[in-house]
Amino acid sequence: MFPDRNFFQVLFLLTESVRFESYRIFCYFSIMKKHAVIKAFVLGFAVFAIFFGAGNLIFPPYLGLESGGSWFSGFLAFSLVDIGMAIATVIAIIRSGGDTTAIFSRLGKKPAVILAGIAIICVGPLIAIPRTCATTFDMSITHLLPGFGMIPFTAVFFALTCVLSLKPSSIVDIIGKFLTPALLISLLILIVKNLIVPIGTVKAGIGAAAVKEGFMQGYQTLDVLAAVSITSVIVASLKDQGHTPGRAMTKQAVISCLIAAAGLFITYAGLCYLGASASSLYTTSDYSQTELIAVLSQHVLGYAGYAILAVMVLFACLTTAIGLTSASANYLTDVTKGRISYRVWVVIICVFDAVIANMGTVAIINTAAPILNLIYPLVLTQIILTYFGKYVKSNAVFRGAALGALLCSVLSLLDEKLIGTGFMKQMPLASIGLEWVLFAVAGMLIGLAVAKVKK
């Protein structure tokens, strides 16, 4: 059966809409002054670098190795979940005035402040920032300087992070003008060399399973929580450029986010292909994710590959640490209403995380997993619903979705740690880590019903 006329009319309208939006963006770039374009690219590069941490470096090659000839399908799924949701989060917060708590405001004032605080503290000082240091040590220093101890390296890493985070107005310039180019050059050397002389041949693909793996690994990067934190840095940079909350700031943020998204998209594609080109030589059982990128770097560039990998990991982790430290310090300064200054919070965070980092990567990840799994679905529900806020009049819908997602997370944690029956893994969409979606939808429907009864 062929599609009817209405189908083609809708398709035509959608195509024209995309064309119109593309034309608007082109026109906006055309009328922007030269210095504004440069600032947009500097901010875009900074957003790219802050998002591109060690996890973003090790997941795509492993996905490509696992997917083989289906690597492109896996890469698209990974990009949709990771880049799409992270950028959507940044734009949602900026559209809401730049206040991090705004995307949770439909839950109530106190729950919004608490949830924003939990998200920022977890993805910042408690987990992500110390993990950047520990990962850099494991993936870089142990290969290049095997005699260099963890404690002195931690001191150097956080001293550098502290110094570069003390001036919030210059963070975007430091990352966008200096650190990101070094990171991009290192990545391009590895990716381009493999494109010219691939490691090996690409084995047969795994079909639709590649999409599933792409969704799972993109979901595990947890960049949405990072986006909740770093948006404050982006907003501060836009305000320094003279923008005030409104359409102009949102438009500038969208342009910069598109630049960051394009960089992430190209980088992920190159890294996925790097793994796929080695699929005839290795399997996922041969190496862990962190070991694989080291092996592939050496395979493509020889011993120099270790040095280039060390540079990639260092700059990827350092830019993320600086961005999250600044965002966390900004939030804590606001919470304490300036009684404790931004600079003091930066020093406190760096000292605290220097201690946590010495626990090691594995211990930090094991500690972080249950905490992140509890709050991540809840945060996602509020971000998604924010885009439909003007159509959803009742706050009960937002609260129902949040409670449904939280209930699913609690049940999953209890099943994994205490009950052990595995019943939550049998839920629909559990294979790609999205079983919470059904609970959230059920909570929304209950919230809608309660609102109608009250009305």
C-alpha positions in Angstrom: 0.0 0.0 0.0 1.4 3.4 -1.0 1.3 6.5 1.2 -1.7 8.7 0.6 -1.7 12.3 -0.5 -1.9 13.7 3.0 1.3 11.9 3.9 3.3 13.7 1.1 1.7 17.0 2.1 2.9 16.6 5.7 6.4 15.4 4.4 6.6 18.5 2.2 5.6 20.9 5.1 8.2 19.3 7.4 10.9 19.6 4.7 10.0 23.3 4.1 10.1 23.9 7.9 13.7 22.4 8.1 14.7 24.5 5.1 13.3 27.7 6.6 15.1 27.1 10.0 18.4 26.3 8.2 17.9 29.6 6.2 17.3 31.5 9.4 20.5 30.2 11.0 22.5 31.0 7.8 21.1 34.6 7.8 21.9 35.0 11.5 25.5 34.0 10.8 25.6 36.4 7.8 24.6 39.5 9.9 26.6 38.6 13.0 29.6 40.9 13.4 33.1 39.3 13.1 33.8 39.5 16.8 30.4 37.9 17.6 31.2 35.0 15.3 34.5 34.5 17.0 32.9 34.6 20.4 30.3 32.0 19.3 33.0 29.7 18.1 35.1 30.2 21.3 32.1 29.4 23.4 31.2 26.4 21.2 34.7 25.0 21.5 34.5 25.5 25.3 31.2 23.6 25.5 32.6 20.8 23.3 35.7 20.5 25.6 33.7 20.5 28.9 31.4 17.8 27.6 34.2 15.7 26.1 35.6 13.9 29.1 37.4 10.6 29.4 34.2 8.6 29.1 33.4 10.3 25.8 36.9 9.2 24.6 36.6 5.5 25.6 33.0 4.7 24.8 32.9 5.3 20.9 35.9 3.1 20.0 34.5 0.2 22.1 31.1 0.7 20.4 32.7 0.6 17.0 34.7 -2.6 17.8 31.6 -4.3 19.1 29.4 -3.1 16.1 31.8 -3.9 13.3 30.1 -3.1 9.9 27.1 -1.7 11.8 29.2 1.0 13.5 27.4 3.9 11.8 24.0 2.8 13.2 25.5 2.5 16.7 27.2 5.8 16.4 24.0 7.6 15.4 22.1 6.1 18.4 25.0 7.0 20.7 25.0 10.6 19.4 21.3 11.0 19.7 21.3 10.1 23.4 24.5 11.8 24.3 24.8 14.9 22.2 21.0 15.4 21.6 20.0 15.2 25.3 22.9 17.2 26.6 22.4 20.1 24.2 18.7 19.9 24.8 19.3 20.3 28.5 21.5 23.4 28.1 19.0 25.1 25.8 16.1 24.2 28.1 17.8 25.9 31.1 18.8 29.0 29.1 15.2 29.3 27.7 14.1 29.2 31.3 16.2 32.2 32.1 19.5 30.5 32.9 18.5 29.4 36.4 19.4 25.8 36.9 16.5 25.3 39.3 14.0 26.6 36.7 13.7 23.2 34.9 12.6 21.6 38.1 10.3 24.5 39.2 7.1 22.7 38.4 8.0 20.3 41.3 7.8 23.1 43.8 10.3 25.6 45.0 12.0 23.5 47.7 12.1 20.2 45.6 13.6 22.3 42.7 16.4 23.7 44.8 17.1 20.3 46.4 17.1 18.4 43.1 19.3 20.9 41.3 21.7 20.8 44.2 21.9 17.0 44.2 22.5 16.9 40.5 25.2 19.5 40.6 27.0 18.1 43.7 26.9 14.5 42.4 28.1 15.3 38.9 30.6 17.8 40.3 32.6 17.5 43.6 31.3 14.1 44.7 31.9 12.1 41.5 32.8 13.6 38.2 35.6 16.0 39.2 37.7 13.5 41.2 37.1 10.9 38.5 38.7 13.1 35.9 41.9 13.2 37.9 41.9 9.4 38.7 41.2 8.6 35.0 44.0 10.8 33.8 46.4 9.1 36.1 45.3 5.6 35.0 45.2 6.2 31.3 48.1 8.7 30.9 50.6 8.9 33.7 51.0 5.2 34.4 52.0 4.7 30.8 54.3 7.6 30.3 55.7 8.2 33.8 55.3 4.8 35.6 57.4 6.0 38.6 55.2 9.1 39.2 52.9 8.5 42.3 49.2 9.2 42.5 49.4 11.7 45.4 51.9 14.1 43.7 50.0 13.9 40.4 46.7 14.6 42.2 48.3 17.7 43.8 49.5 19.0 40.5 46.2 18.3 38.7 44.0 20.1 41.2 46.5 22.9 41.7 46.2 23.5 37.9 42.4 23.1 38.0 42.2 25.6 40.9 44.3 28.3 39.3 42.4 28.0 36.0 39.0 28.1 37.7 39.6 31.1 39.9 38.5 33.7 37.3 35.0 32.5 36.1 34.9 35.2 33.4 38.0 33.9 31.7 37.2 30.2 31.9 35.5 30.0 28.5 38.4 31.9 26.9 41.0 29.6 28.5 39.2 26.5 27.4 37.9 27.7 24.1 41.1 29.4 22.8 43.8 27.3 24.3 42.9 23.9 25.7 40.3 22.8 23.1 42.6 23.4 20.1 45.2 21.1 21.8 42.6 18.5 22.4 41.2 18.7 18.9 44.6 18.5 17.3 45.4 15.4 19.3 42.1 13.8 18.3 42.5 14.7 14.6 46.0 13.2 14.4 44.7 9.8 15.6 41.4 9.9 13.6 42.9 11.1 10.3 45.9 8.7 10.4 43.4 5.8 10.8 41.3 7.1 7.9 44.4 7.2 5.7 45.8 3.9 6.9 43.1 1.9 8.7 44.2 -0.5 11.4 42.5 -3.4 9.7 39.3 -4.4 7.9 35.8 -4.0 9.3 34.1 -7.3 10.1 30.4 -8.1 9.5 28.0 -5.9 11.5 25.7 -6.9 14.3 22.6 -5.3 12.8 19.9 -3.7 15.1 22.0 -4.8 18.1 24.3 -1.9 17.3 21.5 0.6 17.9 20.8 -0.9 21.2 24.4 -0.7 22.3 24.7 2.8 21.0 21.7 3.8 23.2 23.1 2.1 26.2 26.6 3.6 26.0 25.3 7.0 25.1 23.0 6.8 28.2 26.0 5.8 30.4 28.0 9.0 29.6 25.5 10.9 31.9 26.3 14.1 30.1 22.8 15.3 30.9 23.8 15.8 34.5 26.9 17.5 33.4 24.8 19.9 31.3 22.7 20.8 34.3 26.0 21.9 36.0 27.9 23.7 33.2 25.0 25.8 31.9 25.8 28.3 34.6 29.3 28.8 33.0 27.7 29.3 29.6 25.2 31.8 31.0 28.0 33.7 32.8 30.0 33.9 29.5 27.0 35.1 27.5 26.3 37.8 30.2 29.9 38.9 29.9 29.4 39.3 26.2 26.5 41.7 27.0 23.6 39.4 26.5 20.6 39.5 28.9 18.2 36.5 29.4 15.8 36.5 26.5 15.6 35.6 22.8 19.1 37.0 21.9 20.8 35.0 24.6 19.0 31.9 23.7 19.8 32.4 20.0 23.5 32.9 20.7 23.5 29.8 23.0 21.8 27.7 20.3 24.5 28.7 17.8 27.4 27.9 20.2 25.7 24.6 21.1 25.3 23.7 17.5 29.1 24.3 17.0 29.8 22.1 20.0 27.4 19.4 18.7 29.1 19.4 15.3 32.5 18.9 16.9 31.2 16.1 19.1 29.4 14.4 16.1 32.6 14.4 13.9 34.8 13.2 16.8 32.5 10.4 17.8 32.2 9.3 14.2 36.0 9.1 13.8 36.5 7.3 17.1 33.7 4.8 16.3 35.3 4.1 12.9 38.7 3.7 14.7 37.2 0.8 16.8 35.3 -0.7 13.8 38.5 -0.8 11.7 40.1 -3.0 14.4 37.1 -5.4 14.6 38.8 -8.0 12.4 41.8 -8.0 14.8 40.3 -7.8 18.3 37.1 -8.6 20.2 35.5 -6.8 23.2 36.7 -9.7 25.4 40.3 -8.9 24.6 40.5 -5.5 26.3 38.5 -3.3 28.6 37.3 0.1 27.4 40.2 2.0 28.8 42.8 -0.5 27.6 41.3 -0.6 24.1 41.9 3.1 23.3 45.5 2.8 24.5 46.1 -0.3 22.3 44.4 1.4 19.2 46.5 4.6 19.7 49.7 2.6 19.8 48.6 0.5 16.8 47.9 3.6 14.7 50.8 5.9 15.8 53.3 3.5 17.3 54.9 4.5 20.7 54.0 8.1 20.0 50.4 7.0 20.3 50.8 6.7 24.0 52.1 10.3 24.2 49.2 11.6 22.1 46.7 9.5 24.1 48.1 11.1 27.3 47.6 14.6 25.8 44.0 13.7 24.8 43.1 12.3 28.1 44.8 15.1 30.1 43.1 17.9 28.1 39.7 16.1 28.0 39.7 15.6 31.7 41.2 18.9 32.6 38.7 20.9 30.6 35.9 18.9 32.2 37.3 19.4 35.7 37.6 23.2 35.2 34.1 23.6 33.8 32.5 21.5 36.6 34.6 23.1 39.3 33.5 26.6 38.2 29.8 25.5 37.8 29.8 23.9 41.3 31.5 26.9 42.9 28.9 29.2 41.2 26.0 27.2 42.5 27.4 26.9 46.1 28.1 30.7 46.1 24.5 31.3 45.2 23.2 28.9 47.8 25.2 30.5 50.6 24.1 33.9 49.2 27.7 35.0 48.9 28.7 34.5 52.5 31.3 32.1 51.2 32.9 33.6 48.1 33.3 31.9 44.7 37.1 31.7 45.1 36.9 30.0 48.5 34.5 27.4 47.1 36.9 26.7 44.3 39.7 26.0 46.7 37.4 23.9 49.0 36.2 21.8 46.0 39.8 21.2 44.7 41.1 20.2 48.1 38.1 17.9 48.8 38.4 16.3 45.3 42.1 15.8 45.6 41.4 13.5 48.6 38.5 11.7 46.9 40.5 11.2 43.7 43.1 9.0 45.6 40.4 6.4 46.1 41.0 5.4 42.4 38.9 5.3 39.3 37.2 1.9 40.1 36.2 2.9 43.6 34.8 6.2 42.5 32.8 4.5 39.7 31.4 1.8 42.0 30.4 4.4 44.6 28.8 6.7 41.9 26.8 4.2 40.0 23.8 3.7 42.4 23.7 7.5 43.2 23.6 8.5 39.5 21.1 5.7 38.6 18.7 7.1 41.3 18.6 10.7 40.1 19.3 10.5 36.3 15.9 9.3 35.2 14.2 11.8 37.4 16.2 14.7 35.9 15.5 13.5 32.4 11.8 13.5 32.9 11.8 17.2 34.0 14.1 18.2 31.1 11.9 16.5 28.5 8.6 17.9 30.0 10.1 21.4 30.1 9.8 21.6 26.3 6.1 20.8 26.6 5.5 23.0 29.7 3.1 25.4 28.0 0.9 22.6 26.9 0.9 20.9 30.4 -1.0 23.2 32.7 -1.0 21.0 35.8 2.1 20.7 38.0 0.8 17.3 39.1 1.8 15.8 35.7 5.4 16.9 36.3 5.4 15.6 39.9 3.8 12.3 38.8 6.5 11.8 36.2 9.2 12.5 38.7 7.8 10.2 41.3 7.3 7.4 38.7 10.9 7.7 37.5 12.2 7.8 41.1 10.1 4.7 42.1 11.6 2.8 39.1 15.1 3.8 40.2 14.5 2.7 43.8 13.0 -0.6 42.8 16.0 -1.3 40.4 18.5 -0.5 43.1 16.7 -2.7 45.7 16.4 -5.5 43.2 20.1 -5.3 42.3 21.5 -4.9 45.8 19.1 -6.6 48.2 16.3 -8.7 46.5 18.4 -10.2 43.6 15.5 -11.7 41.7 16.3 -9.6 38.5 12.6 -8.8 38.0 13.3 -5.2 37.0 15.6 -6.4 34.2 12.6 -8.1 32.7 10.7 -4.9 32.3 10.1 -3.5 28.8 13.0 -1.3 27.5 15.2 -2.5 30.4 17.7 -3.9 27.9 18.7 -0.3 26.9 18.3 1.2 30.4 15.0 3.0 29.7 12.6 0.9 31.8 12.0 4.1 33.8 10.1 5.6 30.8 7.1 3.4 31.5 7.0 4.3 35.2 7.3 8.0 34.3 4.5 7.8 31.8 2.3 6.0 34.3 3.1 8.7 36.9 2.1 11.4 34.4 -1.2 9.7 33.7 -1.9 9.4 37.4 -0.9 13.0 38.0 -3.2 14.1 35.2 -6.1 12.1 36.6 -5.5 13.6 40.1 -5.5 17.1 38.6 -8.8 16.5 36.8 -10.4 15.1 39.9 -9.3 18.1 42.0 -10.5 20.4 39.3 
